[in-house]
Amino acid sequence: MNFGDYAFRIKQAKQRLPLPKLMELHGKKCLALTSMQCPFHADEHPSFSAWRTASGAWRWKCHAGCGGGDEIDYLVLELEMTKGQAICEYLQLAGLLTD
C-alpha cells in the first residue's frame, strides 16, 4: 500500500472511529470540550481535553505535558507503540485493514 492509500484509509477511519469512540474502546470516557483526568498519567487536577476542530477532526491535548494530537497519536501513547504500528492498529480497529 502506498502513502496515498494510507492517507485515504486514515481519513475514512477518522470518520468511522473518531477519538471519543476510540477512547471508549480502551475503557476511557471522552467528554468533548471539557477538562478531564489524563489517561496517561496520575492526574490530580484534570489536564486532558478533547475537541472537534472546525473541519470536523478530533484533537486532544494533555496540558500537563503528555502530548497531544489525533487518534493515531492517542494510540501511540495508549498502547506504547510506534506511529507506524499505531496507524495499522487504528485501521484495523476501524475495519479498514485486515491481517
MIFIKOL-159721 format. One record per residue (C-alpha): residue number from 1; x negated, y, z negated. Coordinates in Angstrom, 1 decimal, padded with zeros to 4 digits. Each point is the difference from the previous one (the first is absolute). Layout:
N
    n      xx      yy      zz
  NUM       X       Y       Z
...
***
This chain:
99
    n      xx      yy      zz
    1   000.0   000.0   000.0
    2  -001.4   003.4   000.9
    3   000.2   003.3  -002.0
    4   003.1   001.2   001.9
    5   001.8  -003.2  -000.9
    6  -000.9   000.3  -003.7
    7   001.1   003.7   000.0
    8   003.3  -000.8   001.5
    9   000.6  -002.9  -002.4
   10  -001.0   002.1  -003.0
   11   002.6   002.6   001.1
   12   002.6  -002.7   000.3
   13  -001.0  -001.4  -003.4
   14   000.4   003.4  -001.7
   15   003.6   000.1   001.3
   16   000.7  -003.5  -001.2
   17  -001.9   000.1  -003.3
   18  -000.4   003.5  -001.3
   19  -001.9   000.7  -003.2
   20   002.9  -000.3  -002.5
   21   000.9  -003.4   001.4
   22  -003.7  -001.1   000.0
   23  -000.5   001.0  -003.6
   24   003.2  -001.8  -000.9
   25  -001.4  -003.2   001.6
   26  -002.9   000.4  -002.4
   27   002.2   000.5  -003.1
   28  -000.4   003.8  -000.1
   29   002.8   002.4   000.1
   30  -000.5   003.1   002.2
   31   002.1   003.0  -000.7
   32  -000.6   002.6   002.8
   33  -000.7   003.5  -001.0
   34  -000.5  -000.8  -003.7
   35  -003.1  -000.6  -002.0
   36  -000.4  -003.5  -001.3
   37  -002.7  -002.1  -001.7
   38  -002.7  -000.9   002.4
   39  -000.1  -003.7   000.8
   40  -003.8   000.0   000.3
   41  -001.1   001.1  -003.5
   42   001.3   000.3  -003.6
   43   002.0   003.1   000.3
   44   001.1   001.8  -003.2
   45   001.4   003.0   002.0
   46   001.7  -000.7   003.3
   47  -002.6   000.9   002.7
   48   001.3  -001.9   003.1
   49   002.3   001.6   002.5
   50   001.5  -001.2   003.3
   51   001.8   002.1   002.6
   52   001.3  -000.1   003.5
   53  -001.6   002.5   002.4
   54   001.9   002.2   002.5
   55  -000.9  -002.6   002.7
   56   001.6  -002.8  -002.0
   57  -003.2  -001.6  -001.1
   58  -000.5  -001.1  -003.6
   59  -003.1   001.2  -002.0
   60  -001.1  -000.6  -003.6
   61  -002.6   001.5  -002.3
   62  -001.4  -000.6  -003.4
   63  -000.8   003.4  -001.4
   64  -002.4  -001.6  -002.6
   65  -002.4  -001.1   002.8
   66   000.9  -003.5   001.1
   67   000.6   001.3   003.6
   68   002.8   000.5   002.3
   69   001.3  -000.8   003.5
   70   002.5  -002.2   001.8
   71   001.3  -003.5  -000.4
   72  -003.3  -001.5   001.2
   73  -002.0   002.0  -002.4
   74   002.3  -001.2  -002.7
   75  -000.7  -003.6   000.8
   76  -003.7   000.6   000.1
   77   000.1   001.0  -003.7
   78   002.9  -002.3  -001.1
   79  -001.6  -003.1   001.5
   80  -003.6   001.1  -000.2
   81  -000.7  -000.7   003.7
   82  -001.6   001.7   002.9
   83   002.0   002.3   002.3
   84  -000.1  -002.6   002.8
   85   001.3  -002.7  -002.4
   86   002.7   002.4  -001.2
   87   001.2   000.7   003.5
   88   000.3  -003.7   000.7
   89   001.8  -000.5  -003.3
   90   002.4   002.9   000.7
   91   000.8  -001.2   003.4
   92   000.7  -003.5  -001.3
   93   002.3   001.4  -002.8
   94   001.9   002.0   002.6
   95   000.4  -003.1   002.2
   96  -002.1   001.4   002.8
   97  -003.0  -002.4  -000.2
   98   000.0  -003.7  -000.2
   99  -002.8  -002.2  -001.1
***
